[in-house]
């Protein structure tokens, strides 16, 4: 039943006299409820899906026929262009038959005499048109006519752009206006050879006036002149210039025939022989063959044909015919290079078009075409986009070290892949390796700028920053597999940020010590109820090298050091270990300055505490803490620093002497003697009590 309904609706919807309004009215009257409308909607949707599937099957079935038809249409279009070209030439030849017969003997002389006064004008193109050096390099060329034209759309006849047209004695050059102002106002757009170009006069109509069409297989362009007289002038000059150019070629050929008759010497015979070799059929068809290869995207065959042509022309001596052949060949090489360069352009998503294999093939073609610098630039730009896209895909993790590790693995992995592909693509072109090194430095600078925003934040500690830098350095070392060592450059770029991190950690330690000293009661630290913390403190001090730390512990857990001293020692040990965990020689003096400032400032805290009246009863404890930090802790850290560096730092004895002098000067000998006497008195009383017990 559903099939019958589907066939009914299908025949009705596909009928030629289908009326949408009547259909909607019919559906509204036939179906009363919403359920019936939903059911009908499903039937229409099913019918649409079936139609789409049938259409897809028809496309697949007729795909090869479509391709063959497209080729036939393209071939027919080219034949129509050629037929129009031949008809136009026949008309012009009929009208100018007398001119051609008179120009056989004098064309060469007239062309030579016309070159001299116009050499300056053809050279002046370099001052106004960018990218036309290949046009002006061909000797014997001169300007015939220059004016503005408007390029029109061939279907709608709407204006596309304003162009500058330069008629040369053997070709027509088109240049477009540049957006930026300056002495160079135009940009080279195209060069049409008069031999392969056909001119079609377009009759005036309501859509277009004063227009003519340029046919150049496989393209065609429609241009509009300023007025009717300008159009007639262009048509006349194009026809006459083309005929003159043909006359010159005929004269050259006639001269070559004269040489072949044996009227000249052996050198001229060789020139005639060369002219014959340059007139072979396959060499004449090289420009057209290259155009076909480019249109069909057969770039490998095009490059092979160019290499074959260059090898064939390598041993030829300079001549007018050879310069003409090379000019046409160079123009095709430039066009082919532009097309191949587009293959290396990255897509908006940052991926390479066709993948790395396609990029490698395009680079190889550009190298064979002599465009090594441009190929290198586009190759590196592509990999920059790929690396940036991969880095953007890295997910932000809560753990900073994990995120930085993943980010650096992606970045340096991208550099590693780029280096491997670069060696494969530019293996024999050693001169371009410097470009790769400079590119790596720029990419590394970009990565450091991005990672700094994550690593060196206000909330990040020195230990976390060091862990991140260690993770980045390990990934950077993997580049040594491709012969690239960027570790020193990486640490140099991080130097200023690491120095700021050291100073930030120093400030945090000083602030913490100052706050602790301000609230300090200056009494021995009681850890009798916290034995694990006591064991950890004892282990940390003994690991540092303070073997007699046990002597500072009495009564089963009372440490003869204040809380300020203990916290300061722990902070200094962490600060010390973080730096030497990833020792960077260039940061040593920055670290040493912070290290010395920390001990100098903590001595100020002890002196300040001793000068307070409320701390007079505990002055001996404060003095013992200062002596421990200065005589035991500092010297022990100095020995460990010597082990890490391999030599005794010259600055440590100086800072020790400075602190010793500072304490003696501020405490005074009387205070020291008093504190020692009080200590002995208290000790004697304690000994007496012990003896009584």
BABA-789804 format. One record per residue (C-alpha): residue in three letters; x, y, z. Coordinates in steps of 0.25 Angstrom, whole numbers, padded with zeros to 4 digits, always signed. Layout:
<sites>
alaXYZ...
</sites>
This chain:
<sites>
unk+0000+0000+0000unk+0011+0010+0004unk+0018+0007-0009unk+0006+0010-0017unk+0004+0023-0009unk+0019+0026-0011unk+0018+0024-0026unk+0005+0032-0027unk+0012+0044-0020unk+0025+0042-0028unk+0018+0043-0041unk+0010+0055-0037unk+0022+0063-0031unk+0030+0059-0044unk+0019+0064-0054unk+0022+0076-0062unk+0009+0083-0059unk+0012+0081-0044unk+0005+0093-0036unk+0010+0095-0022unk-0002+0103-0017unk-0012+0093-0022unk-0003+0082-0015unk-0003+0089-0002unk-0018+0091-0003unk-0021+0077-0006unk-0012+0072+0005unk-0019+0081+0015unk-0033+0076+0011unk-0029+0061+0010unk-0022+0060+0024unk-0030+0064+0036unk-0021+0060+0048unk-0007+0063+0051unk-0003+0048+0051unk-0007+0047+0037unk+0001+0060+0033unk+0013+0054+0040unk+0011+0041+0033unk+0010+0048+0019unk+0023+0056+0023unk+0031+0043+0025unk+0026+0038+0012unk+0031+0051+0005unk+0044+0050+0012unk+0046+0035+0008unk+0043+0039-0006unk+0053+0050-0005unk+0064+0041+0000unk+0061+0031-0011unk+0062+0042-0022unk+0075+0046-0016unk+0080+0032-0016unk+0076+0030-0030unk+0082+0043-0034unk+0095+0039-0028unk+0095+0026-0035unk+0093+0033-0048unk+0105+0042-0046unk+0114+0030-0042unk+0109+0022-0055unk+0111+0034-0064unk+0124+0040-0058unk+0133+0034-0068unk+0123+0039-0079unk+0123+0053-0073unk+0139+0053-0073unk+0139+0049-0087unk+0129+0060-0091unk+0137+0071-0084unk+0149+0067-0091unk+0141+0067-0104unk+0136+0081-0101unk+0149+0086-0098unk+0155+0081-0110unk+0144+0086-0119unk+0145+0100-0112unk+0160+0100-0115unk+0157+0097-0130unk+0147+0108-0131unk+0157+0118-0125unk+0167+0113-0136unk+0157+0114-0147unk+0153+0128-0143unk+0168+0131-0142unk+0170+0126-0156unk+0158+0133-0162unk+0163+0146-0156unk+0177+0144-0162unk+0172+0140-0175unk+0164+0153-0176unk+0176+0162-0171unk+0185+0155-0181unk+0176+0157-0193unk+0175+0172-0189unk+0190+0174-0187unk+0196+0165-0198unk+0203+0176-0205unk+0209+0181-0192unk+0215+0167-0189unk+0221+0165-0203unk+0229+0179-0201unk+0233+0175-0187unk+0241+0162-0190unk+0254+0170-0194unk+0253+0181-0184unk+0247+0176-0171unk+0260+0172-0164unk+0266+0186-0167unk+0253+0193-0162unk+0253+0185-0150unk+0267+0188-0147unk+0265+0203-0149unk+0253+0203-0140unk+0259+0196-0129unk+0270+0207-0126unk+0260+0219-0123unk+0251+0210-0114unk+0261+0203-0106unk+0259+0213-0095unk+0244+0211-0095unk+0245+0196-0093unk+0254+0198-0082unk+0245+0208-0075unk+0235+0197-0072unk+0244+0193-0060unk+0241+0206-0054unk+0226+0205-0055unk+0222+0190-0056unk+0227+0180-0045unk+0230+0166-0049unk+0233+0169-0064unk+0248+0167-0064unk+0247+0154-0072unk+0240+0162-0083unk+0250+0173-0084unk+0262+0163-0084unk+0259+0159-0098unk+0267+0167-0107unk+0260+0173-0120unk+0247+0177-0113unk+0241+0190-0113unk+0228+0197-0109unk+0218+0200-0120unk+0206+0205-0113unk+0202+0207-0098unk+0188+0211-0092unk+0178+0207-0082unk+0167+0196-0084unk+0156+0191-0076unk+0155+0176-0075unk+0140+0171-0075unk+0133+0158-0071unk+0131+0150-0083unk+0117+0146-0079unk+0111+0158-0072unk+0120+0168-0079unk+0122+0175-0065unk+0135+0182-0062unk+0145+0173-0055unk+0157+0182-0054unk+0165+0194-0060unk+0178+0189-0067unk+0189+0195-0074unk+0192+0189-0088unk+0206+0189-0094unk+0207+0185-0109unk+0221+0180-0112unk+0227+0177-0126unk+0225+0162-0123unk+0215+0161-0111unk+0204+0168-0103unk+0207+0170-0088unk+0195+0173-0078unk+0198+0179-0065unk+0188+0182-0053unk+0188+0194-0044unk+0195+0192-0030unk+0187+0196-0018unk+0199+0202-0011unk+0204+0216-0017unk+0218+0218-0021unk+0227+0219-0033unk+0223+0205-0038unk+0209+0206-0041unk+0206+0193-0048unk+0207+0178-0046unk+0211+0169-0057unk+0199+0160-0060unk+0200+0153-0074unk+0208+0153-0087unk+0202+0148-0100unk+0210+0144-0111unk+0205+0150-0125unk+0208+0137-0132unk+0198+0129-0123unk+0188+0140-0121unk+0175+0143-0129unk+0167+0156-0129unk+0152+0157-0130unk+0145+0170-0132unk+0132+0170-0124unk+0120+0177-0129unk+0114+0188-0121unk+0102+0185-0114unk+0093+0189-0102unk+0102+0181-0092unk+0116+0185-0098unk+0122+0195-0107unk+0136+0198-0112unk+0141+0184-0108unk+0150+0173-0114unk+0153+0159-0110unk+0167+0153-0109unk+0168+0138-0111unk+0180+0131-0106unk+0178+0116-0104unk+0172+0111-0095unk+0168+0125-0089unk+0161+0137-0095unk+0159+0151-0090unk+0149+0162-0093unk+0155+0177-0093unk+0148+0190-0094unk+0155+0202-0100unk+0152+0217-0096unk+0145+0220-0109unk+0142+0215-0123unk+0155+0222-0129unk+0163+0216-0118unk+0157+0202-0121unk+0160+0204-0136unk+0174+0208-0133unk+0177+0196-0124unk+0171+0186-0135unk+0179+0193-0146unk+0192+0193-0138unk+0190+0179-0133unk+0188+0174-0148unk+0200+0182-0153unk+0210+0178-0142unk+0206+0164-0144unk+0209+0165-0159unk+0222+0172-0157unk+0226+0161-0147unk+0223+0151-0157unk+0230+0158-0168unk+0243+0159-0159unk+0242+0144-0157unk+0240+0141-0172unk+0252+0150-0175unk+0260+0142-0164unk+0256+0129-0171unk+0259+0134-0185unk+0273+0138-0180unk+0275+0124-0174unk+0271+0118-0188unk+0281+0127-0194unk+0292+0122-0185unk+0288+0108-0188unk+0291+0111-0203unk+0305+0112-0200unk+0307+0127-0202unk+0313+0129-0189unk+0324+0123-0181unk+0325+0111-0171unk+0321+0120-0159unk+0308+0124-0166unk+0305+0110-0170unk+0306+0106-0155unk+0296+0117-0152unk+0286+0111-0162unk+0288+0097-0157unk+0285+0103-0143unk+0272+0110-0149unk+0268+0097-0155unk+0270+0090-0141unk+0262+0100-0134unk+0251+0099-0144unk+0248+0084-0141unk+0233+0081-0139unk+0234+0076-0124unk+0242+0089-0120unk+0231+0098-0127unk+0220+0091-0119unk+0227+0092-0105unk+0219+0104-0101unk+0206+0098-0105unk+0210+0085-0098unk+0214+0092-0085unk+0200+0099-0085unk+0193+0086-0087unk+0201+0079-0076unk+0198+0091-0066unk+0183+0090-0070unk+0183+0075-0067unk+0192+0077-0054unk+0202+0068-0060unk+0213+0075-0054unk+0224+0064-0054unk+0222+0063-0069unk+0223+0078-0071unk+0236+0078-0063unk+0242+0067-0070unk+0239+0074-0083unk+0246+0087-0078unk+0258+0079-0074unk+0258+0072-0088unk+0257+0086-0095unk+0268+0092-0087unk+0277+0080-0089unk+0274+0081-0104unk+0277+0096-0104unk+0290+0096-0095unk+0300+0095-0107unk+0294+0105-0116unk+0301+0118-0119unk+0294+0131-0117unk+0284+0135-0128unk+0271+0143-0130unk+0263+0130-0131unk+0269+0124-0119unk+0266+0136-0111unk+0252+0135-0115unk+0251+0120-0112unk+0257+0123-0098unk+0247+0135-0095unk+0235+0126-0098unk+0241+0115-0089unk+0244+0124-0078unk+0230+0130-0078unk+0224+0116-0077unk+0234+0112-0065unk+0229+0125-0058unk+0215+0121-0060unk+0217+0106-0056unk+0225+0111-0043unk+0213+0119-0039unk+0204+0108-0040unk+0213+0098-0033unk+0215+0108-0022unk+0200+0108-0019unk+0202+0093-0016unk+0210+0097-0004unk+0201+0107+0002unk+0194+0102+0015unk+0179+0101+0016unk+0172+0110+0026unk+0172+0098+0036unk+0187+0098+0036unk+0189+0085+0029unk+0197+0083+0017unk+0189+0081+0004unk+0191+0066+0000unk+0200+0063+0012unk+0215+0063+0014unk+0217+0054+0001unk+0210+0064-0008unk+0218+0075-0001unk+0231+0068-0003unk+0227+0065-0018unk+0224+0080-0020unk+0237+0084-0014unk+0245+0075-0023unk+0238+0081-0035unk+0242+0095-0031unk+0256+0091-0028unk+0257+0085-0042unk+0251+0098-0048unk+0262+0106-0041unk+0252+0112-0030unk+0260+0107-0018unk+0258+0119-0009unk+0243+0120-0011unk+0241+0106-0009unk+0249+0107+0004unk+0241+0118+0009unk+0227+0112+0006unk+0232+0099+0012unk+0236+0105+0025unk+0223+0114+0025unk+0215+0101+0024unk+0221+0094+0035unk+0220+0107+0044unk+0205+0106+0042unk+0205+0091+0045unk+0212+0093+0058unk+0204+0104+0062unk+0191+0096+0059unk+0196+0084+0067unk+0200+0093+0079unk+0186+0099+0079unk+0180+0085+0080unk+0188+0082+0093unk+0178+0081+0104unk+0180+0090+0116unk+0183+0081+0128unk+0181+0085+0143unk+0196+0080+0146unk+0205+0091+0140unk+0217+0082+0138unk+0208+0071+0130unk+0203+0082+0121unk+0216+0088+0118unk+0222+0074+0116unk+0211+0071+0106unk+0212+0085+0099unk+0227+0083+0098unk+0226+0069+0092unk+0217+0074+0081unk+0226+0086+0078unk+0239+0079+0077unk+0233+0067+0071unk+0228+0077+0060unk+0242+0082+0059unk+0248+0068+0058unk+0238+0064+0047unk+0241+0077+0039unk+0256+0075+0040unk+0254+0061+0035unk+0245+0065+0023unk+0255+0077+0020unk+0267+0067+0019unk+0259+0058+0010unk+0254+0070+0001unk+0267+0079+0001unk+0277+0068+0003unk+0287+0072-0007unk+0284+0087-0006unk+0293+0090+0006unk+0292+0105+0004unk+0278+0105+0009unk+0281+0099+0022unk+0284+0112+0028unk+0270+0116+0025unk+0265+0104+0033unk+0273+0108+0045unk+0268+0122+0045unk+0254+0117+0044unk+0256+0108+0056unk+0261+0119+0064unk+0249+0128+0061unk+0240+0116+0064unk+0247+0114+0077unk+0245+0128+0081unk+0230+0127+0078unk+0230+0115+0087unk+0237+0121+0099unk+0228+0133+0098unk+0216+0124+0099unk+0221+0115+0110unk+0226+0127+0118unk+0211+0131+0120unk+0208+0117+0126unk+0221+0114+0134unk+0225+0128+0140unk+0212+0132+0146unk+0210+0139+0160unk+0205+0127+0166unk+0215+0117+0161unk+0227+0113+0170unk+0241+0113+0167unk+0241+0097+0168unk+0230+0096+0158unk+0236+0106+0148unk+0249+0098+0149unk+0241+0085+0147unk+0235+0091+0134unk+0248+0096+0129unk+0254+0082+0131unk+0243+0076+0123unk+0245+0085+0112unk+0260+0083+0112unk+0258+0068+0111unk+0249+0070+0099unk+0259+0080+0092unk+0270+0070+0094unk+0263+0060+0084unk+0266+0070+0073unk+0281+0065+0074unk+0276+0052+0066unk+0275+0061+0054unk+0288+0069+0057unk+0281+0081+0063unk+0285+0086+0077unk+0277+0097+0082unk+0278+0095+0097unk+0287+0107+0099unk+0278+0116+0091unk+0266+0111+0099unk+0273+0113+0112unk+0277+0127+0107unk+0263+0131+0104unk+0258+0126+0118unk+0270+0133+0125unk+0263+0146+0129unk+0250+0139+0133unk+0258+0129+0142unk+0265+0141+0148unk+0252+0147+0151unk+0247+0134+0157unk+0260+0133+0166unk+0257+0148+0171unk+0243+0145+0173unk+0246+0132+0182unk+0256+0140+0190unk+0246+0151+0193unk+0236+0140+0197unk+0246+0134+0207unk+0249+0148+0213unk+0235+0152+0214unk+0231+0138+0221unk+0244+0139+0230unk+0240+0154+0234unk+0226+0150+0237unk+0230+0138+0245unk+0241+0146+0253unk+0230+0157+0256unk+0221+0147+0262unk+0232+0139+0268unk+0233+0136+0284unk+0247+0132+0282unk+0247+0119+0290unk+0252+0105+0286unk+0244+0097+0276unk+0236+0087+0284unk+0234+0074+0275unk+0232+0064+0286unk+0218+0062+0281unk+0221+0061+0267unk+0232+0051+0265unk+0230+0049+0250unk+0233+0064+0248unk+0245+0063+0257unk+0250+0051+0249unk+0248+0058+0236unk+0256+0070+0241unk+0267+0062+0246unk+0268+0054+0233unk+0268+0067+0225unk+0279+0073+0233unk+0288+0061+0233unk+0286+0059+0218unk+0290+0073+0216unk+0303+0070+0224unk+0300+0075+0238unk+0304+0062+0246unk+0304+0068+0260unk+0289+0073+0258unk+0286+0062+0269unk+0293+0070+0279unk+0283+0081+0277unk+0271+0072+0281unk+0269+0070+0296unk+0258+0065+0306unk+0253+0055+0295unk+0248+0065+0285unk+0252+0080+0288unk+0261+0086+0277unk+0270+0097+0282unk+0266+0106+0270unk+0254+0115+0268unk+0243+0113+0258unk+0248+0125+0250unk+0262+0118+0249unk+0256+0105+0245unk+0246+0111+0234unk+0258+0119+0229unk+0267+0107+0228unk+0256+0099+0221unk+0253+0110+0211unk+0268+0111+0208unk+0270+0096+0206unk+0258+0096+0196unk+0264+0108+0189unk+0277+0102+0188unk+0273+0089+0183unk+0264+0095+0172unk+0275+0102+0166unk+0285+0091+0166unk+0275+0081+0162unk+0276+0088+0148unk+0289+0095+0149unk+0290+0106+0138unk+0304+0113+0138unk+0299+0126+0133unk+0289+0127+0145unk+0300+0124+0155unk+0303+0139+0159unk+0288+0142+0159unk+0286+0131+0169unk+0298+0135+0177unk+0293+0149+0179unk+0280+0144+0184unk+0287+0134+0193unk+0296+0144+0200unk+0284+0154+0201unk+0276+0143+0208unk+0287+0141+0219unk+0289+0156+0220unk+0275+0159+0223unk+0273+0148+0233unk+0284+0153+0241unk+0277+0167+0241unk+0265+0159+0247unk+0273+0153+0258unk+0280+0167+0261unk+0266+0174+0261unk+0261+0163+0271unk+0272+0165+0280unk+0270+0180+0281unk+0256+0178+0286unk+0254+0179+0301unk+0244+0168+0302unk+0254+0159+0296unk+0265+0161+0306unk+0262+0149+0314unk+0263+0140+0302unk+0275+0147+0296unk+0284+0135+0298unk+0275+0127+0290unk+0274+0137+0279unk+0290+0138+0279unk+0291+0123+0278unk+0281+0123+0266unk+0290+0133+0259unk+0302+0126+0262unk+0296+0113+0256unk+0292+0120+0243unk+0305+0127+0241unk+0315+0117+0246unk+0309+0103+0243unk+0297+0105+0233unk+0304+0114+0224unk+0318+0107+0224unk+0311+0094+0222unk+0303+0099+0209unk+0317+0105+0205unk+0323+0091+0205unk+0311+0085+0197unk+0312+0096+0187unk+0327+0093+0185unk+0323+0079+0182unk+0313+0083+0172unk+0322+0093+0165unk+0335+0085+0166unk+0342+0097+0173unk+0341+0106+0185unk+0333+0118+0182unk+0341+0131+0185unk+0329+0138+0190unk+0326+0129+0202unk+0338+0133+0211unk+0335+0148+0208unk+0320+0147+0212unk+0324+0139+0224unk+0334+0149+0229unk+0324+0160+0225unk+0313+0154+0234unk+0323+0151+0245unk+0327+0166+0245unk+0313+0170+0245unk+0309+0162+0257unk+0321+0166+0265unk+0318+0181+0262unk+0303+0180+0265unk+0304+0171+0277unk+0317+0176+0284unk+0326+0168+0292unk+0319+0172+0305unk+0306+0166+0300unk+0313+0153+0296unk+0321+0152+0309unk+0308+0155+0317unk+0300+0145+0309unk+0311+0134+0311unk+0312+0137+0326unk+0297+0136+0328unk+0298+0123+0320unk+0308+0118+0330unk+0301+0122+0342unk+0288+0115+0337unk+0296+0103+0334unk+0303+0103+0348unk+0289+0104+0355unk+0284+0093+0346unk+0296+0084+0349unk+0294+0087+0364unk+0280+0083+0364unk+0283+0070+0356unk+0294+0067+0367unk+0284+0069+0378unk+0274+0060+0371
</sites>
